Amino acid sequence: KRVAILISGGGSNMIALARSMEGAHPARPVLVLSNDPSAKGLERAAAMGIPVAAVDHRPFKGDRAAFEAALVQQLDAAAPDVICLAGFMRILTAGFTGRYAGRMLNIHPSLLPKYPGLHTHQRALDAGDAEAGCTVHEVTSVLDDGPILGQARVPVLPGDDAGSLAARVLVQEHALYPAVLARYVTGDRRPVLL
Ligand code: GRF
């Protein structure tokens, strides 16, 4: 199976996914694509020998469809079977999510359906939650929604701030996403619960 990974920044989740595919694995990364040409993850992917590309979203200003058409051009050239959004920070239109329906995943740093959107860790702290975590889900036209394919939970500890909680969750993201992908590419849709 051919896997394309979309990133916007450091790409730590992309690295975890790529490393998980290095051994005997039914999938391999065929493209790492970013909306930011300066994304550190692009250099890190290239250093692992993975083809990289960038489509800077800024010249497109508000024209999401035109930006997405440029993404589609890069993606279709790589002909992925599965697309993994990994720290990808642009909202995608229904046209794009519809094109890849049933074969696009995302990781979100909360226990969905709680806290879709941004600032998830601060919101969990503000709510006094005892637990936090991350979710891998199939991407639909509704932001941070879609069938849940995996979740990992962490305790919220006394003295936690958004940064310390994010760091604890990120460790679980790096375990969860590869576990979900390994199962997903076999056609198994049972959720991974860590
Ligand atoms: C992570 O918290 C991820 O859940 C969110 O973006 C953050 C950075 O991801 N979507 P990465 O290090 O770029 O993979």
Boltz pocket constraint, residues with backbone or C-beta under 6 A from the ligand:
constraints:
  - pocket:
      binder: B
      contacts: [[A, 7], [A, 8], [A, 9], [A, 10], [A, 11], [A, 12], [A, 13], [A, 14], [A, 86], [A, 87], [A, 88], [A, 107], [A, 108], [A, 109], [A, 166], [A, 170], [A, 173]]
      max_distance: 6.0
